């Protein structure tokens, strides 16, 4: 079971995995860092403990660690308990959620493996905003999407902010890099998928016309918040689909648009 250890000295080296998370060149979840997965708050920490990611340690105030007693019972990891002030000194900012967990990364399926076992997929191009990325994973989990394929220009799904915004669902929804781009979309067709590119451009098909079972195996392709999908990605898709809008509004936030598409295409149903 987990080992609860009380620490009051912010310089204690046992807390180094959690140190200075607010400093860009020191954060372990940034490129060039130590590549850890960092979970914040009891809900997300609980999902990390339940996941395949090897947890290294927890850091939190007494009350938050106690809230995780049941999940920590079978875990062979240290749970460091500190006052809130000590935790803030270590992390570099005051953490309202009161608990963090750090894990090593776990192997992800390759794109071919993920496509072979899925029926509904999300495919992302240029989603570089961590909050949008986390929201897409949360929506994918809620609406029955089997996995996410990551194209060029996307942020790291395991970045700390993405993990937090996804409410830990990025730890539950499998994802894989899709390369080369956009030729890798041919892998989807080889497995019976139709690739539906989400775009407001004229001539695209009303999304409501494509409800299940019209598309038994479908991949929803979405692009970046501003420019949307590249011409190369649109050309590589099987069809372009749009969400009907009220007059004067041309588009939605990418995570919101993806959620509408996931629902309409029957992922959860």
C-alpha positions in Angstrom: 0.0 0.0 0.0 1.0 3.6 -0.3 3.5 5.1 2.2 2.3 8.3 3.7 5.3 10.6 4.6 5.0 14.0 6.2 7.4 16.6 5.0 7.8 20.2 6.0 11.0 21.2 4.3 10.4 22.4 0.8 14.0 21.7 -0.1 13.6 18.0 0.6 15.0 16.1 -2.4 12.2 13.6 -2.3 10.0 16.3 -3.7 12.1 17.1 -6.7 9.7 15.5 -9.2 7.2 18.3 -8.3 9.6 21.2 -8.2 9.2 24.6 -10.0 6.3 23.6 -12.2 5.6 27.2 -13.0 9.0 27.8 -14.6 8.9 26.9 -18.3 12.4 25.5 -18.7 12.1 23.4 -15.5 8.7 21.9 -15.9 9.0 18.1 -16.2 6.0 17.9 -18.6 7.6 20.2 -21.2 9.7 19.1 -24.2 13.3 18.8 -22.9 12.0 18.1 -19.4 11.7 14.7 -17.7 8.5 13.7 -19.6 6.4 13.0 -16.6 2.6 12.9 -16.6 1.2 15.3 -13.9 -2.3 15.0 -12.5 -3.9 17.8 -10.5 -6.8 17.4 -8.1 -8.5 14.4 -6.6 -10.6 13.5 -9.6 -7.7 13.5 -12.0 -5.3 11.9 -9.6 -7.8 9.2 -9.0 -8.0 8.5 -12.7 -4.2 8.5 -12.9 -4.0 5.9 -10.1 -6.5 3.8 -12.1 -4.7 4.1 -15.4 -1.8 2.2 -16.9 0.6 5.1 -16.2 3.2 4.1 -13.6 2.7 6.5 -10.7 5.9 7.7 -9.0 4.5 9.7 -6.1 1.8 12.0 -4.8 2.2 15.4 -3.1 -0.7 17.0 -1.2 -2.2 18.5 1.9 -3.5 16.1 4.5 -7.2 16.4 3.6 -6.7 15.6 -0.1 -4.5 12.7 0.5 -7.1 11.3 2.9 -9.8 11.6 0.2 -7.7 9.2 -1.9 -7.3 6.6 0.8 -9.3 3.9 -1.0 -7.4 4.3 -4.3 -4.0 4.5 -2.6 -4.6 1.3 -0.6 -3.2 -1.0 -3.3 -0.6 1.5 -4.6 3.1 1.0 -3.8 3.9 4.7 -4.1 4.9 7.4 -1.6 2.3 10.0 -0.7 4.0 13.1 0.6 1.9 15.2 2.9 2.8 18.8 3.4 1.2 22.1 4.6 -0.2 24.1 1.7 2.6 26.7 2.1 5.3 24.1 1.7 3.5 22.6 -1.3 3.3 26.1 -2.9 7.1 26.6 -2.3 7.9 23.3 -4.0 5.5 23.6 -7.0 6.0 27.4 -7.5 2.4 28.4 -7.2 -0.6 27.9 -4.9 -2.5 24.8 -5.9 -6.2 25.2 -5.1 -6.8 21.5 -5.8 -4.4 20.5 -3.0 -2.9 17.4 -4.5 -0.6 16.3 -7.4 0.6 13.0 -8.7 3.5 12.3 -11.0 3.8 9.3 -13.3 6.0 8.0 -15.9 4.6 7.7 -19.4 3.1 4.5 -20.6 3.4 3.0 -24.1 0.6 4.1 -26.5 -0.8 1.9 -29.3 0.5 2.7 -32.8 -1.9 4.1 -35.3 -2.5 0.8 -37.1 -3.4 -1.0 -33.8 -5.8 1.8 -32.7 -7.5 2.0 -36.1 -8.0 -1.7 -36.3 -10.0 -2.0 -33.1 -12.0 1.3 -33.4 -15.3 2.2 -35.0 -15.4 6.0 -34.1 -12.3 8.1 -34.1 -11.2 11.7 -33.8 -8.4 12.9 -36.0 -6.7 16.2 -35.1 -4.6 18.6 -37.2 -3.0 21.7 -35.7 -4.7 21.6 -32.3 -1.9 23.4 -30.5 -3.9 24.9 -27.6 -3.7 22.7 -24.6 -7.1 23.5 -23.2 -8.8 22.8 -26.5 -6.9 19.5 -26.7 -7.9 18.5 -23.2 -11.5 19.4 -23.9 -11.6 17.3 -27.0 -10.4 14.3 -25.1 -13.0 14.9 -22.4 -15.7 15.1 -25.1 -14.4 12.0 -26.8 -14.6 10.0 -23.6 -18.1 11.3 -22.8 -19.5 10.7 -26.3 -18.1 7.2 -27.1 -15.2 8.0 -29.3 -12.8 5.0 -29.4 -9.5 6.9 -29.8 -7.8 10.0 -31.1 -5.2 10.2 -33.9 -2.8 13.1 -33.6 -1.6 14.9 -36.7 1.0 17.6 -37.1 0.9 20.8 -35.1 -0.9 19.4 -32.1 0.1 19.9 -28.5 1.2 17.0 -26.3 -2.0 15.3 -24.9 -0.1 14.5 -21.7 0.9 18.1 -21.1 -0.2 19.1 -17.5 -2.8 21.5 -18.6 -4.3 19.1 -21.2 -4.5 16.4 -18.6 -6.2 18.8 -16.1 -8.8 20.2 -18.6 -9.6 16.7 -19.9 -10.5 15.8 -16.2 -8.0 12.9 -16.6 -9.8 11.5 -19.6 -6.7 11.8 -21.7 -5.4 9.0 -19.5 -8.4 6.8 -20.6 -8.9 7.5 -24.3 -6.1 5.9 -26.3 -4.3 8.1 -28.8 -1.6 7.6 -31.4 0.5 9.7 -33.8 -0.7 9.5 -37.4 2.2 9.7 -39.9 2.9 10.6 -42.7 0.5 13.5 -43.0 -2.0 13.6 -44.7 -1.2 10.4 -46.5 -1.6 8.5 -43.3 -5.4 9.0 -43.6 -5.2 6.2 -46.1 -4.8 3.8 -43.2 -8.3 4.7 -42.1 -9.7 3.9 -45.5 -7.9 0.6 -45.5 -9.9 -0.3 -42.4 -13.3 0.7 -43.8 -13.4 4.2 -42.3 -14.8 7.3 -44.0 -12.9 10.5 -43.0 -15.3 13.4 -42.4 -13.6 16.8 -42.3 -15.4 19.3 -40.1 -15.4 22.7 -41.9 -17.8 25.6 -42.3 -16.8 26.1 -46.0 -19.7 26.3 -48.6 -20.5 23.0 -50.3 -19.9 20.8 -47.2 -22.6 18.4 -46.2 -25.0 19.1 -43.3 -23.7 17.0 -40.4 -27.3 15.9 -39.5 -27.5 14.0 -42.8 -24.7 11.7 -41.7 -26.1 10.3 -38.4 -25.4 6.6 -37.6 -25.9 4.2 -39.2 -25.2 6.2 -42.3 -21.5 6.0 -41.4 -20.7 2.8 -39.6 -17.0 3.5 -39.2 -16.2 7.2 -39.2 -13.3 9.4 -38.3 -14.0 13.1 -37.5 -11.2 15.3 -38.7 -10.9 18.7 -37.0 -8.3 21.5 -37.4 -6.9 24.4 -35.5 -9.0 27.0 -33.7 -8.3 29.8 -36.2 -7.4 28.7 -39.7 -9.0 25.3 -39.4 -7.9 22.4 -41.6 -5.2 22.8 -44.2 -6.1 22.4 -47.9 -4.0 19.2 -47.9 -6.0 17.6 -45.1 -9.3 18.7 -46.7 -8.3 17.2 -50.0 -7.3 13.9 -48.3 -10.7 13.5 -46.5 -13.6 11.6 -48.0 -16.1 14.3 -47.4 -16.5 17.7 -45.9 -19.2 18.2 -43.2 -20.5 21.3 -41.4 -22.6 22.2 -38.4 -25.6 24.4 -39.4 -25.2 27.8 -37.8 -27.5 30.7 -37.0 -27.2 33.7 -39.2 -24.2 35.8 -38.4 -22.1 33.0 -36.7 -19.7 31.1 -38.9 -18.1 28.6 -36.5 -17.7 27.2 -33.0 -14.8 26.6 -30.7 -12.9 23.5 -32.0 -13.6 21.4 -28.9 -17.3 22.4 -29.0 -17.6 21.6 -32.7 -15.9 18.3 -32.2 -18.4 17.4 -29.4 -21.4 18.2 -31.7 -19.9 16.0 -34.4 -19.1 13.2 -32.0 -22.7 13.2 -30.8 -24.3 13.5 -34.3 -22.2 10.6 -35.7 -23.4 8.3 -33.0 -20.3 7.7 -30.9 -22.2 7.4 -27.6 -25.2 5.7 -29.2 
